[in-house]
């Protein structure tokens, strides 16, 4: 079943269920407030007083990649550069990938399928968000230019083609230019906001891992902890049955009811398969268990997700350390990441590891049981430095334009200024005026991309409302 078919199947099932039990589809608006951030180990010295809703339109969150030379930028405005005949050694085609509504990973999957090539022949420097309007440089090896210029794929376009050598590798970017509109619950006073911005530019921002690192159920770090302690059956039980604070009540009930079938793998598959998108990892693991795999083997069918859970627990440890830095503890300019083959890299985290029941033997056991999880010495910059930050009022609230170096999250910066809100249900207080953030700063316009991607730049919930008509 293709991705599109999987999504369509689940949407149809949800529509039927919503008509039958509408009360199970009601929940409070999502807010990344103090309680939620503390789940991720984040404790700010001061919590913002203004709430800012992000991503009502994809173009409320514009991300434009700044290339590794620090000069060239991939813009969300499509344009064609003159395309010259390549030299004999220029076997690579480069382009700007502009997209809305899908993450970079899925864009690469769709491109590879349409071109009939393996994904490894498509290079990108970083991953860009799904609910956003983004542009980044992308490279293709072994693909004729005619196949690329004539391609038509939902949610994306390719523009600004050129020939060259080599390929784009992960990390080959300087950073990203952001243009973000925050739809605020109260009028923003720029006279109060500006000094806060200048202070953050001057001293930097603690490099917290945001809530996106902890999964939609805000439980990824707990699964990572269970994996580290070698509690593989507990990982599977938690994956299958534990609800998160943000789960839709409808899916909470499905997990609660399914718990009675624990150990009956085919019965669980029957329950979860009606919603193959939401329960994609559960179904993959259950298929392996039903075929006779042991817990470690079954978890080995979702290796990328396993790694993300381990990384989430490491992020939780790092956030705890950075929170102490926010409250006066002196920290070095770089801190070691605890998922390391060097025991001394975990000294800063020893108290938390011990309180979580993690010993040194657990790290050695992890690498033996899950060889695809690599222990290696790496460091993280304690602070990130936003540059060229500008803010302006708009009818919806405030729009900001700023640069962040690679690896830095815009939400990590913004949560120091606003309590962030996003997703459905949409708060009743937001103003729904469409905002052209690029035009506000005299940096072009999102109107240029609408003829190509306009159908994927709708307000949140617009497609659902259209289906209900």
C-alpha positions in Angstrom: 0.0 0.0 0.0 1.4 3.4 -1.0 1.7 6.3 1.5 -1.2 8.1 -0.2 -3.4 5.0 0.0 -2.5 4.5 3.7 -3.4 8.2 4.4 -6.7 7.9 2.5 -7.7 4.7 4.3 -7.1 6.2 7.7 -8.8 9.5 6.9 -11.9 7.6 5.7 -11.9 5.5 8.9 -11.5 8.5 11.1 -14.4 10.3 9.3 -16.7 7.4 9.9 -15.7 7.2 13.6 -16.0 10.9 14.1 -19.6 10.8 12.8 -20.4 8.0 15.3 -18.6 9.3 18.5 -17.8 13.0 18.0 -17.1 13.4 21.7 -13.9 11.3 21.4 -12.5 13.8 18.9 -12.7 16.7 21.3 -9.6 18.0 23.2 -8.0 21.2 24.5 -5.8 23.3 22.2 -2.1 22.2 22.3 0.1 24.6 24.3 3.8 24.1 24.9 3.5 25.6 28.4 5.6 25.0 31.6 4.0 21.6 32.4 4.7 20.2 28.9 8.2 21.6 28.7 9.0 20.1 32.1 8.1 16.7 30.7 11.0 17.2 28.4 13.4 18.3 31.2 13.1 22.0 30.4 12.9 24.6 33.1 13.1 28.2 32.0 14.0 31.0 34.5 11.0 33.0 33.2 7.9 31.7 31.4 6.6 34.0 28.6 3.3 35.9 29.2 2.2 35.9 25.6 1.0 32.8 23.7 1.8 32.6 20.0 0.1 30.1 17.7 2.3 28.9 14.9 1.7 27.1 11.6 -2.0 28.0 11.0 -0.9 28.4 7.4 2.2 26.5 6.2 3.5 29.9 5.0 3.4 31.1 8.6 6.5 29.1 9.1 9.0 29.8 6.2 12.4 28.0 6.3 15.0 28.9 3.6 18.3 27.1 3.7 21.6 29.0 3.7 24.1 26.9 1.8 27.5 25.8 3.2 29.3 28.8 1.7 27.2 31.1 3.9 26.2 33.2 0.9 23.8 31.4 -1.3 20.2 30.8 -0.1 17.5 28.6 -1.4 14.4 30.7 -1.6 10.8 29.7 -1.5 10.2 31.8 -4.6 10.6 29.7 -7.7 12.8 30.9 -10.5 14.8 29.5 -13.3 18.5 30.1 -13.5 20.2 29.8 -17.0 21.2 26.2 -17.5 24.4 25.7 -19.4 25.8 22.5 -20.9 27.7 20.5 -18.2 31.4 19.8 -18.4 32.3 16.2 -18.9 33.0 15.7 -15.1 29.8 17.4 -13.9 27.6 14.4 -13.3 25.4 15.9 -10.6 22.3 18.0 -11.0 21.5 20.4 -8.3 18.1 22.1 -7.7 16.1 23.9 -5.0 13.4 21.7 -3.5 10.4 23.9 -2.4 7.7 22.0 -0.5 4.7 22.4 1.7 2.8 19.7 3.7 5.5 17.0 3.8 8.8 16.5 5.5 12.1 16.2 3.6 12.2 12.5 4.2 8.9 11.9 2.5 9.8 14.3 -0.4 12.9 12.2 -1.1 10.8 9.0 -1.1 8.3 10.5 -3.6 11.1 11.8 -5.8 13.0 8.5 -5.8 9.8 6.6 -6.7 8.9 9.0 -9.5 12.4 8.9 -10.9 12.9 5.1 -10.5 16.1 5.5 -8.5 17.3 4.7 -5.0 17.0 7.3 -2.3 20.8 7.2 -1.8 21.2 9.0 -5.1 19.3 12.0 -3.7 21.3 14.3 -1.4 20.1 16.8 1.1 21.9 18.7 3.9 19.1 18.7 6.4 15.5 17.9 7.2 12.8 20.5 6.9 9.4 20.5 8.6 6.2 19.3 7.1 3.7 21.9 8.3 5.8 24.7 6.8 6.8 26.3 3.5 10.5 25.4 3.0 13.2 25.5 0.4 16.5 23.6 0.4 19.3 22.6 -2.0 19.0 19.0 -3.3 21.3 16.9 -5.5 20.7 14.1 -7.9 23.1 11.5 -9.3 22.4 9.5 -12.5 19.3 11.3 -13.5 18.8 13.1 -16.8 17.8 16.7 -16.6 14.7 16.1 -18.7 13.3 13.8 -16.0 13.7 16.5 -13.4 12.4 19.5 -15.3 9.2 17.6 -16.3 8.5 16.0 -12.9 5.1 16.6 -11.3 4.7 15.4 -7.6 2.2 16.6 -5.0 3.4 19.0 -2.3 6.7 19.9 -4.0 8.4 21.5 -7.0 12.0 21.7 -8.2 13.6 24.9 -9.5 16.9 26.6 -10.1 18.7 23.7 -11.7 22.4 23.6 -12.2 25.2 21.1 -12.9 28.1 20.2 -10.7 30.3 17.6 -9.1 29.9 15.4 -6.0 26.7 15.4 -4.0 25.1 17.2 -1.1 25.8 15.5 2.3 24.1 15.7 5.6 25.2 18.8 7.5 26.5 20.7 4.5 24.6 23.9 5.3 25.4 27.1 7.2 22.0 27.4 8.7 18.4 28.5 7.9 16.7 31.8 7.5 13.3 31.8 9.2 10.2 34.0 8.6 7.6 33.0 11.2 4.2 34.5 12.0 2.9 34.0 15.5 -0.8 34.5 16.0 -0.9 35.9 19.5 -3.6 35.8 22.2 -3.0 39.4 23.1 -1.5 42.5 21.4 2.3 42.4 21.4 4.2 45.4 22.7 7.3 45.8 20.5 8.8 48.2 23.1 8.8 45.2 25.5 9.7 42.5 23.0 12.7 44.3 21.4 14.9 44.4 24.5 14.3 40.7 25.1 15.3 39.9 21.5 18.5 42.0 21.8 19.4 40.2 25.1 19.0 36.8 23.5 21.1 37.9 20.5 23.8 39.1 22.9 24.0 36.2 25.4 22.7 33.4 23.2 19.9 30.9 23.8 20.4 27.6 25.7 20.3 24.8 23.1 17.4 22.9 24.5 15.9 20.0 22.5 12.2 21.0 21.8 9.2 18.9 22.3 9.3 17.6 18.7 12.2 15.4 19.9 9.9 13.6 22.3 7.3 12.4 19.8 3.6 13.2 19.4 2.9 11.2 22.6 5.7 13.0 24.6 6.9 9.5 25.7 9.9 8.9 23.3 12.4 9.5 26.1 10.7 6.9 28.3 10.9 4.3 25.6 14.6 5.2 25.2 15.2 4.8 28.9 13.5 1.3 28.8 15.7 0.4 25.8 18.8 1.5 27.6 18.0 -0.6 30.6 17.4 -3.6 28.4 13.6 -3.8 29.2 12.6 -4.8 25.7 9.2 -6.3 26.6 8.3 -3.2 28.5 9.2 -1.1 25.4 6.8 -3.2 23.3 4.0 -2.9 25.9 4.5 0.9 26.2 4.5 1.3 22.4 1.3 -0.7 22.1 -0.7 0.5 25.1 0.6 3.6 26.8 -1.2 6.8 26.0 0.4 10.3 25.9 -1.0 13.5 27.3 -1.8 14.8 23.8 -3.3 11.7 22.3 -6.8 12.2 20.9 -9.3 10.5 23.2 -10.4 8.3 20.3 -7.0 6.8 20.0 -6.6 6.6 23.8 -9.7 4.4 23.9 -8.4 2.2 21.1 -5.2 1.6 23.1 -7.1 1.1 26.4 -9.4 -1.5 24.8 -6.5 -3.2 23.0 -4.7 -3.9 26.2 -7.0 -6.9 26.9 -5.4 -8.6 23.8 -1.8 -8.3 25.1 0.1 -11.3 23.8 -2.5 -12.0 21.1 -0.6 -10.4 18.3 -3.0 -11.2 15.4 -5.9 -9.8 17.4 -4.0 -6.6 18.0 -3.1 -6.3 14.3 -6.8 -6.6 13.5 -7.5 -3.7 16.0 -4.8 -1.4 14.8 -4.8 -2.0 11.0 -7.8 0.2 10.4 -5.6 3.1 11.3 -2.3 2.2 9.5 -0.8 5.6 9.6 -1.2 6.3 13.3 -0.2 2.8 14.3 2.4 2.2 11.6 5.2 1.3 14.1 2.9 -0.9 16.2 1.8 -2.8 13.2 5.3 -3.4 12.0 6.4 -4.7 15.4 3.3 -6.8 15.7 3.8 -8.4 12.3 7.3 -9.5 13.5 6.0 -10.9 16.8 3.1 -12.7 15.0 5.8 -14.4 12.8 7.7 -15.7 15.9 10.3 -12.9 16.5 11.5 -12.3 20.0 11.2 -8.7 21.4 14.7 -7.6 20.3 14.1 -9.0 16.8 10.7 -7.4 16.6 12.1 -4.0 17.6 14.8 -4.5 15.0 12.1 -4.0 12.3 11.9 -0.3 13.3 15.5 0.6 13.8 15.2 4.3 12.8 12.5 4.7 15.4 14.5 2.8 18.0 17.4 5.3 17.5 15.0 8.2 17.8 13.8 6.9 21.2 17.4 6.5 22.4 18.2 10.0 21.2 15.1 11.3 23.0 16.3 10.0 26.3 19.8 11.6 25.7 17.9 14.9 24.8 16.1 14.6 28.1 19.3 14.3 30.0 20.8 17.3 28.1 17.7 19.4 28.8 18.1 18.7 32.5 21.7 19.9 32.4 20.8 23.0 30.4 18.0 23.8 32.8 20.5 24.0 35.6 22.5 26.3 33.3 19.4 28.5 33.0 19.3 28.8 36.8 22.9 29.8 37.3 25.1 26.7 36.9 28.2 27.5 34.9 28.5 25.2 31.9 31.3 24.8 29.3 30.8 26.2 25.8 30.3 22.6 24.6 28.8 19.7 26.5 29.3 16.0 25.7 26.4 14.0 24.4 25.9 11.1 26.9 25.4 8.4 24.1 29.2 8.0 24.0 31.9 5.3 24.0 33.8 7.4 26.5 32.7 7.0 30.1 33.8 10.4 31.1 31.3 12.0 28.8 28.6 10.9 31.2 30.0 12.4 34.3 27.9 15.6 34.0 24.8 13.4 33.9 25.7 10.8 36.5 23.2 11.9 39.2 20.2 11.7 36.7 21.4 8.4 35.2 21.7 6.9 38.7 18.2 8.2 39.7 16.8 6.6 36.4 18.4 3.3 37.2 21.0 3.4 34.5 24.5 2.0 35.0 27.6 1.9 32.8 26.9 -1.7 32.0 23.6 -0.7 30.3 25.5 1.4 27.7 27.8 -1.6 26.9 24.7 -3.8 26.7 22.9 -1.4 24.5 25.6 -1.5 21.8 25.7 -5.3 21.9 22.0 -5.9 21.7 21.3 -3.0 19.3 24.4 -2.7 17.1 22.7 -0.1 14.9 22.8 2.3 17.8 26.3 3.8 17.8 28.1 5.0 20.9 30.5 7.7 19.9 32.0 10.9 21.3 30.1 14.0 20.2 29.5 17.4 21.7 26.7 19.9 21.6 27.1 23.7 21.7 25.6 24.8 25.0 24.1 27.9 23.3 22.9 28.9 19.9 23.2 32.5 18.7 20.3 33.9 16.6 21.4 36.6 14.2 19.7 39.5 12.4 16.5 39.2 14.4 13.7 41.4 13.3 10.1 41.6 14.5 7.1 43.5 13.1 3.5 43.7 14.1 0.9 42.2 11.7 -2.9 41.9 11.9 -2.6 38.4 13.3 0.0 39.2 15.9 3.7 39.4 15.2 6.0 38.2 12.4 9.7 37.5 13.0 12.6 37.1 10.6 16.0 35.7 11.8 18.9 33.4 11.1 19.9 30.3 13.1 23.0 28.1 12.5 22.6 24.5 11.4 21.1 22.1 14.0 19.3 24.9 15.8 15.5 24.8 16.1 13.4 27.9 15.6 11.1 26.8 18.4 14.1 26.6 20.8 14.6 30.3 20.2 11.0 31.3 20.1 10.0 29.6 23.4 12.1 32.2 25.2 9.7 34.9 23.9 6.3 33.2 23.6 4.4 30.2 25.0 4.0 28.3 21.7 0.7 26.8 20.6 0.0 24.8 17.5 -2.2 22.1 15.9 -5.8 21.2 16.4 -8.2 22.2 17.9 -7.4 25.8 16.8 -7.8 28.3 19.7 -10.9 30.5 19.4 -8.8 33.6 19.9 -6.5 33.4 16.9 -6.9 35.9 14.0 -7.0 34.0 10.7 -5.8 36.8 8.4 -3.3 35.4 5.8 0.1 37.0 6.3 2.8 37.3 3.7 5.8 37.4 6.0 8.4 37.8 3.3 6.6 40.9 1.9 6.5 42.4 5.4 10.3 42.5 5.5 10.7 43.5 1.9 12.2 40.1 1.1 10.0 39.0 -1.8 6.6 37.4 -1.5 5.0 34.0 -1.0 2.6 34.8 -3.8 5.2 33.6 -6.3 4.9 30.0 -5.2 1.1 29.8 -5.0 0.6 29.0 -8.6 2.7 25.8 -8.0 1.9 24.9 -4.4 -1.2 26.9 -3.5 -3.4 23.9 -2.9 -1.0 22.8 -0.2 -0.8 26.2 1.5 -4.3 26.1 3.0 -5.3 27.0 6.6 -5.1 24.2 9.1 -8.4 22.3 9.0 -9.4 23.7 5.6 -9.3 20.3 3.8 -11.3 18.7 6.6 -14.0 21.4 6.4 -14.1 20.9 2.6 -14.7 17.2 3.0 -17.5 17.8 5.5 -19.5 20.1 3.1 
